[in-house]
Each structure stands twice: as C-alpha cells, then as structure tokens.
C-alpha cells in the first residue's frame, strides 16, 4: 500500500488537486492546501527532509520580488482609468463614422477599435462593455443581424488577451520562464493576423448575407452640420497617413525598412544605413508639419477667418522651405552622381535611383502635398472641426501605444516600466479630459488591489503546490506522459491544444495559466519547442475561454449591457426587440472557430512568432536553422512565410 | 455579494449567544476593509516610483536599485495585506462549475470545511514560518544582495503581516458561515453565484 502510494505520488497528488479545485473553494488556497498536505505526507513517508517546509516563506518572497509581476497591477490600473475616462467611447464613435458608408462598417470599426484598445490596455471587460454600450445599439438600429453584432463585440473585446500588453502574456512569460518583451514581440503578428481574420469574417458575412451587416444610411454618415462625409474624409486622409507613418517609424524603424524594402529597395538600404539620422530628420519634419497642421485646424476652428488664412500662409511657407531643402539636396545629390550611363536616359535613371534613396524627402513632398490638399479640402469650419475631433480622438490611444509598446519594443523600458508609463499616461489623459477625480482613482485602485491580490495569491498557491509536486517528481511524470504521445512536436501541440481548448470551457485563463502551463513547459522544452511560440499558441487558445458559451466572461460582460427587454430606439423612435442570450451565444461560435483556425495557422507558420529572435534584417540564417522548430516532412513541405526584411539589394 | 457592516449591525435579528462572535467578525471585517482600501494607494505610489525611475534612468542615466526594490516592496505590501480584504469581499477566484449545481447549504459547508482545514492551517503555518524568516533579517539588519539595495526586513514583514491578517479574516469568515448555517444571519449569497471577476 505504502509502496504503491510512494510509487504513484504524482498522479495521486494531481487527482487530489482536481477534486479539491472542483469543490469550489478559492483556487489559491486549494492549491496551497494540496501542496502542503502532500508535503507533510511526504515527510511522513521519508520522501522529504523535515526541513522541507522551511522553504515556504522564501517561495512567497520569490513571488514578491518578481519585478515582472508588477506589470499586472500597472496595466490593470491603466485599463480601468481609461475605461472611466471615456477614451473607448470617443474612439468608437469616430471609427464608426469613418467606416460608416461601407457595408458592415460599424462591425469593422468595432474590430479595429477592439484591436486598438487591446494594444493600449489589455483589459477585456472594459472593451466589451464599452463597445456593447455604444456600438450594439447602433448596429441594432441599422438592422445588423444580432448574432453578428454581438459576436463581433465579444470577440473584438477578447483581442486584449493576445495583443500586447496583455496580462495573459505577462503571466505566460512568467510561467514559462521567458522574457515578457519576447513574448510581446512574438504575439504581435499573430494578434494582427487574428484581427485580420475577424475583419475577414465580417467581410464574408457582408458578402454572403448582405442584410446581416448593412452600411449606415446616408443620414447617419455626416460628421455634423456642414461636414459631409466625403470632404471630411478627403481632409483627414493625408494627415492620418502621415501620423500612421510616424507611428511606424517611432515604433520600429526596422519595420519601416522592411515595408520600404518591398516598395523601394534602395530606399530601404539607405534607411537601414542611416536609421537614426534619417529618423531624427523625419521626426522633426513630421512633428513640424503636424504642429503647423494642428495650428491651422485650431485657428480654423476657433479663430476668425483672417487668422486662418495667415496660418495657411505660414503652412505653405514651411512646406515651401521643405521643398527647397529637398530640391537643393537633389542638386547636391545630382552633382555627386557619377556620369553613369550615356545620354538623357542614363541621367533620368540615375536621378530616379537617387530619389528613391532619398525617401525622407518623399515624405517632405508628401507633407507639402498634404498641406495644400488639406487647405483645399478643409475650407469650412465645420469640416475643420470634424477633422480636429477625429484626430483628437485617435491620437490618445496612439500616444499610449507608443508610450507602452513602443518603449518596450525599442528596449527603452522594461514591460513593468512600460506599464507604469502607460498608467501615468492614462492618468494624464483622464486629467486632460477633466474626468480625473478622487473617486475615480479610489475605485480603480480598489479593483486593481483586489485583482492583484487574487492573481498573486493563486501564483503563491501554485508555487507551494509545485514545490511538493516537483519534489515527488511530478514534472517527470507529466513529461513522460506527454512525450510518449505519437507525432513528436506536432502530436504534442495538437493534443495539448485540444486539452486546453476543452478545459477553457470550464476554467478561465488565470486557472489555466497557473495550473496547466507550468506542467507543460518542461515537456515542450524537451521536445525542442520554442517556449515563446508555445506560449503564444496557448494564449490564442485560451482566448476562447472568454468566448465559449455558456461560461465565457466576455459573453457575460456583453449580456450585462445588452438590452434584455424591448426598448424604444433613441434616434428612430422604433420599438426594438431585445437581444437574447441565445443570440449572444450563437454569435460567439464563428469566432471560436476562427480561434481554432488561428491556432492551426500559428502551428503551421511558427515564424509568425519566432521572428522575435531576429530583429528586423538581423535574422541570421544559421540561427533560424537551429532555433525555429521545423515542421519537418508533414506532406509536401510547408513554405514558411519570411517576416524578416528582404536581403539588401545589390546593384551589380 | 458580501456582508456589509450594516447587514450585521442589527441587534434585534441576532439570536442570543451570537452577539460576541459576530462582533468579533465585524471588527475583523472592518480592519480588513480599512487596510485593504488603504494599501491600494501603495500601488499608485509604486506606479509613480516605477515611471519616475524609468524616466530618470533614460534621461539622466541615474538608476538605483533602491528604487527598483522599493516598487516591489510597495506592491508586496499591497497584495499581501489586501488578500484578507479580497477574502472578505469573496473575490478570490473559484472554480464554480460543480459548486453551482450544489445547494447553498452544501456550498456553505464546503466553505466552512475549507476555512477550517485549508485556510486556517495554511495561515497558521505561514505565520509561524515567516516569523523567524522576518526576525533573522531584522536582527542582522541584512541588506539586499544588489548594490545600493534596501534593508530586507520591511519586505519580509509584509509576508508575516499578510498571513496574520488572512488568519483573522478566515476566523471572521468562519464565524459568518456558521452563523448563516445556524440561521443567525441571512445568507447574502445569490442562489447561483456567477463568480465575479471585476476585470479581465
């Protein structure tokens, strides 16, 4: 009997854990209880030294001194402050109008805003509730299918789980013993692809069932009196493109290199060569232009017409100056060119090549064009006001994304510091909106404290459990169990993902991450699976735990704000039917399927994730061969997409 | 749902013999709530310390391990002290897939047995073990291993305080659960508790 017990200590311990967890007593304490009781049993059976338990305070101390975990309260606090300061509301309103005339426009807007919010806060509840409150009534008003509408909202809200800076990824990194920064880098492309899949789903829905997601009717498209849709869009387009380009540069110059690499290889080469210098020039140009543009808009908005004209003149002068700079550089460059090919054709070719190399000036010219364009297209105050509002709504999240993700990716800040910067940024934004007050702070801190306490206590419990579980060689037991699966890496991944997918119906991600993930880390590593890849895979999978009917939290959140009874629409005055719980559940099903597809894609194309190792052009082919888990001979040789920049062009 | 101080503060409903235990429970709850709400501000402080440190490090190339350690000391105090508050608010996460199907009475029994056999022994053991853990550091005035680090005993004290508070809160929860089972106070929990997570 005792021999059997000693022999099978690990499986028995695991079974006991399952039983105690299912009792419904708080997870944190059940975990420590199972750990402790088996430790005492182990001491009785002479498996452990009696001083075994002395290590416990040290375990708590270890959790406490883990600086990475600080990111959890920081990001939570940031998300709560943003939720209350109304950023999501304004973003949604604006994005809804921008996408309005397209079929399925509001749904696209919801997905995009979901991704943007995800990239700023990483809090599911806030996104789902905000979008459910604002977009759901609009979608219902204009005749969206209720299932499509609610599905899009819940799924887009859960994007916060996979797009950095998500709490899941922090915990996953901690459990797998990898850096949070790498986890973030690995998750960004899958996050974007997933967003793309959601958009694709909306597109499909509009193609197959055009009535399920109609465009907004013309009367709902205006940005206000005197600001019709198309002139506003025309006026906003170029400035927005510039802002986006600036974001890309700020974020990741290497990404800019690779984007340009596809379009204009010589430009990419020159950018690569002088990334920092060019960046500085670019940023100055961009900032200068944006500044002037804002002044122009502000004057148009608030000042008499004459001042606006003055500002326009200044703007034009500045643009002229930029153009003059560009032109003189052009002359300089042309002088420096060797008299290459013969005749006029050769000169033109040389100038084109050179121009392509001076891509910074492109942007300067673009800025000029943008300035003129805006002057022509934003002549009236209402339009300027609309443009002003759009930019003012879109900028705060972009600034926050830069503050948080930009600084983390560029190695300026650790994830923890990024979280702290983001939290401070959120406070500043809330203050700027005049929504910051003592009560808001107190509530946000209160929720943050409780969430931190229960999360960290589960972690403490899990550490107490694992202390004993590893002591009885439980990890080896799990490892043997999983490694003996047929199919090597792929077999392992399929089984593990299937198990997590099923468990996600019952457990939420904290429980999965703290109990299941540490057990899987060892075997995965033994099989040569990249742990970042593994973590992101599981992260995508666990996202379903929010959407699985009937227990997914995102579904609860939407249920709590969706109309339960008939109501009279505020705008049309029509009596509207409520949204049933069944509709919310059915709406989520296609997205659960998309999630499964995404897991499959991430397994098939690991380079989506493993690109974190090589930054930009710096991927070393030798590295790739060693580190990237190859799928091997799974029929027909899968071509892995290459996310690194193309090799530098040669001009022989 | 949780018991608020007002719910309990109704002498006419309380049967004889329950006055003292419920008063004890009320006092413990009050302390936990007060402390739990107060330590939230430590998190704000930690945010400011962390952001400030990041800016200083980047802008002036000044960095100090004491700031880095201070931020996790602050957070450590916050989550350890708030654990009892979270318990009082019944916000420690549970797996309720099975327990939702059980009767309220059974769930109450599970909580009572859980408090007696899981939580109380854990908190007693941890308090017992973290006392020497703290005293060693306190007596020797041990400094952290990293250069320019802080003294470690204030950090270790948090573990001791956190588990002692959790012990008292467990007693309070136990009193309330038994009182509910005996019908001395009304059961505040809904018939089918959807376990609530405030965020995420």
Interface residues (C-beta under 8 A of the other chain):
Chain A: X20 X21 X22 X23 X24 X25 X26 X27 X28 X29 X30 X32 X33 X36 X53 X54 X56 X57 X58 X60 X61 X64 X65 X66 X67 X69 X70 X73 X74 X76 X77 X79 X80 X123 X124 X125 X126 X167 X412 X413 X414 X416 X417 X419 X420 X421 X423 X424 X441 X442 X445 X446 X447 X448 X449 X450 X451 X452 X453 X454 X456 X457 X458 X506 X507 X508 X510 X511 X551 X553 X556
Chain B: X36 X37 X39 X40 X41 X43 X44 X46 X47 X48 X49 X50 X51 X53 X54 X58 X68 X71 X72 X75 X76 X78 X79 X80 X82 X83 X85 X86 X87 X89 X91 X92 X93 X94 X95 X96 X97 X98 X99 X100 X102 X107 X110 X111 X114 X117 X118 X119 X121 X122 X125 X126 X129 X130 X133 X155 X156 X158 X159 X194 X197 X198 X199 X200
